Amino acid sequence: MLSLKKGAIMTDATVPHEPKRQGGRRGKHSGPQGAGAIDQLPFKQPKRHFKPMDLLSEEQIESIHATSLRVLEEIGIEILLPEARELLQSQGAIVDGERVRIGGEIIEEAIKTAPSEFLTHARNPDHNINVGGDWVTFCPVGGPPNCSDMERGRRPGTIADNADFVRLGQYFNTIHVAAGGAVDALDVHASVRHLNIGHNKAVLSDKIPFVSSTSRERLFDGIEMARMARGISQEQLLSEPSCYTVVNTNSPLKIDGSMAMGLIEMARLNQPVCVTPFTLAGAMAPVTMAGALVEQNAEALAGIAIMQLANPGSPAIYGGFTSNVDMKSGAPAFGTPEYMQAAVAGGQLTRRYGLPYRTSASSAANAVDAQAAYETVLAFWGAIMGGGHLIMHSAGWMEGGLVASFEKFALDVDICQMLSEFLKPMEVSYDSLGFDAIKEVGPGGHFFGTQQTLARYDTAFFSPLISDWRNFEQWQSAGSPEAKDHAHALYKQALADYEMPPMDPGIREELDSFVERRTREGGTPTDF
């Protein structure tokens, strides 16, 4: 284990040359009723085959747009990085100290260059991801300082916990990116934590990683590890987006120095940024949902404009994370009717601008219970029907983002699989219309033995990983297990079946040497 001593590097949790584990993704999973390899869906990025929902009229969307531009022009936004202020000032924005008032025409012209769809590249090309269009991407939870499971309870995250979440994200095919490793590693000094977590993602997963933009050193270290893991040149990195980050504005109406730096540097390197205001109605945004959306829109557009002025055509993602607070306690609330409204309306705004849309599947629940399930499902409903492309925190998010739960990760994976099946187009053909089967059975019969049923019975319907369909007596005799019990067994089995993705030994050596060198150099300054 690694202590909090600055300058140390974790090696045992990531298992530098981890042996191949037995098991994998083949065979049948008999679900809650018995053991066996997990029979999950193959890796395939879902695609929406229906029009997203419109919650607001075109006139209402235009009023939000116009008010957002008025906020930026008349009130302005504080931007703490001089370089970002200078970019906007060069286009005619009015700078008064750190306050920048940006004319609507500056915003509208700048965001025109952002692509509506782009391809991101994983170190395994089979795990490349399309962002935008009709494509949907499920991302695991990212950022909580704590984690939990039924055996060890709620606790501060460690580098070993981080590694296990990376393994789960790699193992489950319905999770499309490696993201940030789910939980922070609080047993590693903050100066080198990003190096250890980045090493986990680089070697334990071959999916697209998240990089942190909270400091210049963290950002460039993360980008360099993503480049090394793919084994590509700097020139190829510039033409092939290979990682992504999230820039959260400091709502209301502020972008701090490190976040503005992330916008500019990621844009210059042609790497995607989700520009995401954290606008909680009643706290950091107006108490009305329309007002919160105005603020969200103003902040997101300002960030995307900075990116496009730094490098026109760089991949930008409009992020929406508007929800409400509990007015009794001030705590964030998710999976609420207001959250769903904001998710759907946010999708309408992004379609107006022709931008990819980031949203989230989140919950404020403190336990893996009914609240956790229904809040997450309702958040997913807003994300899917609103036209979300990158759905963050799709697996494992608890307590409003304070906890990454292993059991909820498994439970949410099953929801993601169900959504993937829902997004598949319905087959409408001569055989599927069933005339011959109906004719074969006639009035008063049943369809169990028809030719159509016998030909399709094994693949006709989705088979969930968590749901328990035994009758009451069978379920009771098995110990009356609940969904969280099945989820616990599922995540444990996934870790047992996990296989480390292959990596060229030369690339592995280069990554190890980079992390060791940057650790000796002290990583990023944190002690002032």
QUIRAPE-V295720 format. One record per run of one state. SS is the DSSP state (helix for helix, strand for strand, loop for the rest). FROM is the first residue (numbers start at 0). TO is the last residue. If there is no record, write none. Layout:
BEGIN
SS | FROM | TO
SS | FROM | TO
END
This chain:
BEGIN
loop | 0 | 29
helix | 30 | 32
loop | 33 | 45
strand | 46 | 46
loop | 47 | 56
helix | 57 | 74
loop | 75 | 75
strand | 76 | 78
loop | 79 | 80
helix | 81 | 88
loop | 89 | 92
strand | 93 | 95
loop | 96 | 97
strand | 98 | 100
loop | 101 | 102
helix | 103 | 110
loop | 111 | 115
strand | 116 | 119
loop | 120 | 123
helix | 124 | 126
loop | 127 | 127
strand | 128 | 131
loop | 132 | 133
strand | 134 | 134
loop | 135 | 135
strand | 136 | 137
loop | 138 | 142
strand | 143 | 143
loop | 144 | 144
strand | 145 | 148
loop | 149 | 151
strand | 152 | 155
loop | 156 | 157
helix | 158 | 170
loop | 171 | 175
strand | 176 | 178
loop | 179 | 181
strand | 182 | 182
loop | 183 | 191
helix | 192 | 203
loop | 204 | 206
strand | 207 | 209
loop | 210 | 214
helix | 215 | 229
loop | 230 | 232
helix | 233 | 238
loop | 239 | 241
strand | 242 | 248
loop | 249 | 252
strand | 253 | 254
loop | 255 | 255
helix | 256 | 267
loop | 268 | 270
strand | 271 | 276
loop | 277 | 278
strand | 279 | 280
loop | 281 | 283
strand | 284 | 284
loop | 285 | 287
helix | 288 | 309
loop | 310 | 314
strand | 315 | 318
loop | 319 | 321
strand | 322 | 324
loop | 325 | 330
strand | 331 | 332
loop | 333 | 335
helix | 336 | 352
loop | 353 | 354
strand | 355 | 359
loop | 360 | 368
helix | 369 | 384
loop | 385 | 388
strand | 389 | 391
loop | 392 | 395
strand | 396 | 397
helix | 398 | 400
loop | 401 | 401
strand | 402 | 404
helix | 405 | 422
loop | 423 | 428
helix | 429 | 432
loop | 433 | 433
helix | 434 | 440
loop | 441 | 449
helix | 450 | 455
loop | 456 | 470
helix | 471 | 476
loop | 477 | 481
helix | 482 | 496
loop | 497 | 503
helix | 504 | 519
loop | 520 | 527
END
